[in-house]
Amino acid sequence: MPYPRLLAGLLLTGSLAAGAYAYAQGAGTGVGAPTVGPATASDTLSLPALLDKLSAQGYRDAHAVERKSDKLVEVKAIGPDGRRQELYVDARTGDVLKVEHD
């Protein structure tokens, strides 16, 4: 009978859909996670706001955004000089703390 396979497929599909929804909402990405110390999740910029700040500073084509902690985000982007760069950005202010050229 195909029912066990059908049931297994439906369960797998449901699990993947629930996981995708949770990921899209920011669960498990460190965004909005509780912190220890004076910084709180509300102190950090949202990803679109952070990318807007970088764009205003002349960076473009940001990709490979990785939140290292509540205070630090790593971003790969094209700098104002047109070169590929790896940026370490303050997650609360959007200020570029360190630049490494690729």
C-alpha positions as CSV (number, residue, x, y, z in Angstrom):
1,M,0.0,0.0,0.0
2,P,1.2,3.5,-0.7
3,Y,-0.2,5.0,2.5
4,P,3.0,4.7,4.6
5,R,5.0,6.4,1.9
6,L,2.4,9.1,1.5
7,L,2.2,9.7,5.2
8,A,6.0,9.9,5.5
9,G,6.1,12.3,2.6
10,L,3.4,14.5,4.1
11,L,5.2,14.6,7.5
12,L,8.5,15.5,5.8
13,T,6.9,18.2,3.8
14,G,5.2,19.7,6.8
15,S,8.4,19.6,8.8
16,L,10.3,21.4,6.1
17,A,7.6,24.0,5.7
18,A,7.5,24.7,9.4
19,G,11.3,24.9,9.5
20,A,11.4,27.3,6.5
21,Y,8.8,29.5,8.2
22,A,10.7,29.6,11.5
23,Y,13.9,30.4,9.6
24,A,12.2,33.2,7.6
25,Q,10.9,34.7,10.9
26,G,14.5,34.8,12.3
27,A,14.5,31.8,14.6
28,G,17.9,30.2,15.0
29,T,19.8,33.0,13.3
30,G,20.7,34.9,16.4
31,V,18.5,37.8,15.3
32,G,16.5,38.8,18.3
33,A,18.1,36.2,20.6
34,P,18.4,37.2,24.3
35,T,21.8,38.5,25.3
36,V,23.8,38.7,28.5
37,G,24.9,42.1,29.5
38,P,23.7,45.6,28.7
39,A,23.0,45.0,25.0
40,T,19.6,43.7,24.2
41,A,18.0,42.4,21.0
42,S,16.2,45.7,20.6
43,D,19.6,47.5,20.5
44,T,20.6,45.8,17.3
45,L,19.7,47.0,13.8
46,S,17.5,44.8,11.6
47,L,19.2,43.3,8.6
48,P,17.5,45.7,6.1
49,A,18.5,48.7,8.3
50,L,22.1,47.5,8.6
51,L,22.3,47.0,4.8
52,D,20.8,50.5,4.2
53,K,23.6,52.0,6.5
54,L,26.3,50.2,4.5
55,S,24.8,51.3,1.3
56,A,24.8,54.9,2.5
57,Q,28.5,54.5,3.2
58,G,29.2,53.4,-0.4
59,Y,29.1,49.6,-0.1
60,R,27.1,47.6,-2.6
61,D,26.2,44.0,-3.5
62,A,26.3,42.9,0.1
63,H,26.1,39.1,0.5
64,A,27.1,36.4,2.9
65,V,25.8,38.3,5.9
66,E,26.6,36.4,9.1
67,R,25.7,37.6,12.6
68,K,28.7,36.7,14.7
69,S,27.2,38.0,18.0
70,D,24.7,40.5,19.2
71,K,27.3,43.2,18.6
72,L,29.1,42.1,15.4
73,V,28.0,41.2,11.9
74,E,30.3,40.0,9.1
75,V,29.4,41.1,5.6
76,K,31.0,40.5,2.2
77,A,30.4,43.4,-0.2
78,I,31.9,45.6,-2.9
79,G,33.5,48.7,-1.3
80,P,33.4,52.3,-2.5
81,D,36.6,51.6,-4.4
82,G,35.1,48.7,-6.4
83,R,37.0,46.0,-4.6
84,R,35.6,43.0,-2.8
85,Q,35.8,43.4,0.9
86,E,34.9,41.5,4.1
87,L,33.5,43.9,6.6
88,Y,33.1,43.6,10.3
89,V,30.1,45.8,11.3
90,D,28.8,47.0,14.6
91,A,25.3,45.4,14.7
92,R,23.9,48.3,16.8
93,T,25.2,51.3,14.9
94,G,26.0,50.0,11.4
95,D,29.6,51.4,11.7
96,V,32.3,49.5,9.8
97,L,34.8,48.4,12.5
98,K,37.2,46.5,10.3
99,V,37.8,46.0,6.5
100,E,39.6,43.1,4.9
101,H,40.3,43.1,1.2
102,D,39.8,39.9,-0.7
